Amino acid sequence: MRGYEAWSYGDAFADVYDDWYADVSDVVATTTVLAELALAAGGPVLELGVGSGRLAVPLADRGLTVWGLDASTAMLERLRARPGGERVRAVVGDMADPATTLAATPGAPSTFGLVACTFNTLFLLTSEDAQQACVRAAAGLLAPGGAVVVEAIVPAEGLTGVERVLEPRTIEVDRVVLTVSHHDPARQRVTGQHIELRESGTRLRPWVLRYLHPAQLDALAVAAGLTLESRWAGWDRHPFDTASTAHVSVYRRAGSVRAEGGPVR
Ligand SMILES: C[S@@+](CC[C@H](N)C(=O)[O-])C[C@H]1O[C@@H](n2cnc3c(N)ncnc32)[C@H](O)[C@@H]1O
């Protein structure tokens, strides 16, 4: 999508993100897992694509030191406006290269007990090279015993032809949201817009997802020196299987041992 930049998604969705996506995962279950992983490694947490702080603020509420990186200043304004948002150390940067941003940020740690990338955010990097750079950087930012956690959908298998979809997302008396998307299975890329129509005007919210199958994500992780420790079908840690539509994957540096005595399962 010409003109689509790292900040495009966040800038387009910041004003509606908390309304539209508050329930994409159970925040208590999600932050319980993230907090356990971070505490087992001695913290702090880095959330890549922190957004409006849906998870980062509750994590900070649990007493963790949380750093959040995001390319969108509009999203980070939402984070700062959220009650407790001031406790998250927010930095503007590209998650394809978080280390450069953090190195230039006074007070930022050089390593983290947990690097988290939730809710398909890794797929917002629109090329495999950028995704590989992100995973490699996440691995490089791990403290001893630290973990990288990725939450993502499991893409449907078997699609071969290009799919074009136009469907209603919301129909209200004074507002309609249409989703229009183009799915290119060969490039593993879905390009879309949520088109919001009101009598007062139109609002476009563009998005591009470059999805990965779990095995492809594992390959990026291995290339970054990580190994898969756990894969669950969700934040309640129920087992992942061939019917799972999403996964929560925990990676550690190859050869590193999880901190003893931690409650991580
Ligand atoms: C789907 S939201 C997820 C927000 C939060 N992690 C959550 O789970 O609610 C994705 C976030 O990633 C940010 N983002 C997208 N591409 C990015 C990039 N290249 N670098 C940093 N942040 C990016 C967006 O601005 C947005 O805030």
The ligand as an SDF file (V2000), in Angstrom:
LIG
                    3D

 27 29  0  0  0  0  0  0  0  0999 V2000
   -2.5240   -4.0800   17.2700 C   0  0  0  0  0  0  0  0  0  0  0  0
   -1.8000   -2.7640   18.1580 S   0  0  0  0  0  0  0  0  0  0  0  0
   -1.3280   -3.6160   19.6410 C   0  0  0  0  0  0  0  0  0  0  0  0
   -1.2050   -2.7270   20.8410 C   0  0  0  0  0  0  0  0  0  0  0  0
   -0.9280   -3.4770   22.1470 C   0  0  0  0  0  0  0  0  0  0  0  0
    0.2890   -4.2560   22.0510 N   0  0  0  0  0  0  0  0  0  0  0  0
   -2.0900   -4.3750   22.5070 C   0  0  0  0  0  0  0  0  0  0  0  0
   -1.9110   -5.5900   22.5760 O   0  0  0  0  0  0  0  0  0  0  0  0
   -3.1830   -3.8530   22.7130 O   0  0  0  0  0  0  0  0  0  0  0  0
   -0.2730   -2.6090   17.3030 C   0  0  0  0  0  0  0  0  0  0  0  0
    0.5900   -1.4500   17.7250 C   0  0  0  0  0  0  0  0  0  0  0  0
    1.8420   -1.5880   17.0580 O   0  0  0  0  0  0  0  0  0  0  0  0
    2.2540   -0.3280   16.5870 C   0  0  0  0  0  0  0  0  0  0  0  0
    3.1460   -0.5300   15.4430 N   0  0  0  0  0  0  0  0  0  0  0  0
    2.8300   -0.9330   14.1940 C   0  0  0  0  0  0  0  0  0  0  0  0
    3.9270   -1.0110   13.4330 N   0  0  0  0  0  0  0  0  0  0  0  0
    4.9620   -0.6400   14.2340 C   0  0  0  0  0  0  0  0  0  0  0  0
    6.3640   -0.5280   14.0330 C   0  0  0  0  0  0  0  0  0  0  0  0
    6.9340   -0.8050   12.8450 N   0  0  0  0  0  0  0  0  0  0  0  0
    7.1350   -0.1500   15.0720 N   0  0  0  0  0  0  0  0  0  0  0  0
    6.5770    0.1380   16.2810 C   0  0  0  0  0  0  0  0  0  0  0  0
    5.2560    0.0660   16.5220 N   0  0  0  0  0  0  0  0  0  0  0  0
    4.4590   -0.3290   15.5130 C   0  0  0  0  0  0  0  0  0  0  0  0
    0.9860    0.3970   16.2410 C   0  0  0  0  0  0  0  0  0  0  0  0
    1.1820    1.7920   16.2180 O   0  0  0  0  0  0  0  0  0  0  0  0
    0.0540   -0.0800   17.3500 C   0  0  0  0  0  0  0  0  0  0  0  0
    0.0960    0.7790   18.4380 O   0  0  0  0  0  0  0  0  0  0  0  0
  1  2  1  0
  2  3  1  0
  2 10  1  0
  3  4  1  0
  4  5  1  0
  5  6  1  0
  5  7  1  0
  7  8  2  0
  7  9  1  0
 10 11  1  0
 11 12  1  0
 11 26  1  0
 12 13  1  0
 13 14  1  0
 13 24  1  0
 14 15  1  0
 14 23  1  0
 15 16  2  0
 16 17  1  0
 17 18  1  0
 17 23  2  0
 18 19  1  0
 18 20  2  0
 20 21  1  0
 21 22  2  0
 22 23  1  0
 24 25  1  0
 24 26  1  0
 26 27  1  0
M  CHG  2   2   1   9  -1
M  END
$$$$
